[in-house]
Amino acid sequence: MFARRRIRPELENLEGRELPSVNVLTYHYDVARTGWNRQETTLTLANVNEHDFGKLFTLRVDGKVDAQPLYLSHITVPGKGTHNLLLVATENDSVYAFDADRRAAPLWHVRLLGRGEVPSDDHGCPQITPTIGITATPVIDPRTGTMYVVAMSKLVSGGHTTYLQRVYALDVASGHQRVRSVVVHASYPGHGPSSHGGRVTFDAGLYAERTSLLLTHGVLYTFWTSHCDAGPYNGWVMGYDPATLRQVSVLSTTPNGVEGAFWNAGAGAAADAAGNIYELEGNGTFDATLNRRGFPAHGDFGGSFLKLSPSGGLHVADYFAMHNIQAENADDADLGSGGAVVLPDLRDAHGHIVHLVAGAGKDGNLYLLNRNALGKFHPGHDRIYQELPGALAGGEWATAAYFAGALYYGPVGGHLVEFTFSHARLHATPTSQSSETFGYPGTSPSVSSNGVRNAIVWAAENGPVAVLHAYAARNLGHELYNSNQAPGGADHFGTGNKFITPMVANGKVYVGTTNSVAVFGRLRRPRVN
């Protein structure tokens, strides 16, 4: 059986410290979504500059790369030797495995489509266009060498169009399916507009999977969004057994209302060591009438910051809703545009350890919550651990990165900013910021360092000509490199792809585009301008 299969020799050490290189198995490096690769030994503050660092090559693919590429070192590909793998998913329902260190044909390439199917159309919504295939960043289980992917497709037959969402389990070395894929179906008790017989039902054509997949405590989680707020959709979270792809849990977060989807600018829901999940929900029905526990009376949490627990069945264990949540939901100024970051243990001014989670959304406020008591809903004012009103003035359509006592945010139309902690509380104003500003959708930074040395913040700038930026982490005013510096545009790498975040692994930086992945690293010969 799949769950009992012996781990192949080339995969046995993927989680071991003895490996000389890092593996990137999920969005933003870890389930806490810190965005921090602390094992980067090649790229330094001294060698990331316009002379020694630049674009090495691009890897062409058949569609948009909305999902963050993933990376596995020292994998034996049948008949093709051992390689460091770069795994790339596209909106054309393709998954590729490339040698991560050189320009070459794919080691393998699979299309995740049933017979007669094609990738989904964009449903008249420009958010994911022109086709919808694989949008969410997949996740890899290193124990079994399995990559989990959600793919959308459509089948036109007899003048009727059927939309499908499937969950796949692929062998990382070959691309072959480890178990048969499953079509996503779900229902949940409720009386919302899409309900029948006291249950709301999941209609695959109304949804896309943009939020990155989460694998934690033996469950694979998916989170679902809408197409431009169209249709009577709801907030859905589903859990699957990774060994069999059997659905093991379902939760609707607006079962008696509408909307409340999850998209998070492509970020993944965050998880703590106990397996609790933290997620920012989009605008939707919120029940301001509370029960005795302080929870929405009808179970509708639209626009909230959620803590989900799998214990005793997947459920909302705690939540925070802004005091003006009804107005924010009405104005589409919800939290769902950002991602959550679970922070490491910090000590407050009294020496006590606090467990915090950070998040921000369209309202421009930075929220820092105590994971043991998120704050719930209180009309008139918020009762949370810390709030920085207006700290991200343009609003957050991205997610933050954390590094050694600092949070990095890139709001829409604003500078990339560093907020630092003192006694487990954020300073109210940024400690440093970039001179550049980032237009829509802002930027989702990532950090590379060797422990706490040579810390670099990487940020992708959207636009007709995408730009990769590198900054000194302790002084964002010091830009080390950007891809516009090379003579003749030698480091240009294509049109920007709005929610992509740079991924750093083993001396190289990988950035998705509308038709490729650009690969940056140290140049063999320094440039002479």
MOBELVEN-V99278 format. One line per field, one symbol per residue. phi: phi as a letter, one per 20 degrees, with the letter a starting at -180 (. if undefined). Layout:
phi->???
//
This chain:
phi->.gfdffffgfdfdfdeffffcedddbflmbffmfmdeecedeecfedebfedcrfeacdfceafdeeffdbceldeegmcndbeeddcdcfdmdcdddffdbfafgfbbcddcffnecgffelmdefcbecdcddfffbdeffdmdddcdcdbbcdblmdddecccddcdffecnfffcffcefcabbgrcfgeebmncecedgfeccdefgfcdblmcedccccddlleneececccdcfffcmffdbbbdebfdccmmeccllnfegecefenfdcbddfgrfcefedefendgfdmddgneedddcefmogbfeaaccffdffffffeldeefeddeceefgcdefenefcdccdabbffneddddefeafpldcgnaedcfbcdfmfcgenddacecdblnbddccffmdffcdddeclmceffdffbbfffdcfgembdfcccadmdelfcedbddfqgdfcedccffebffdeeabfeffgmmfdfcoffcgdfcfddblnccdcfcfbaceddafffcgfcf
//
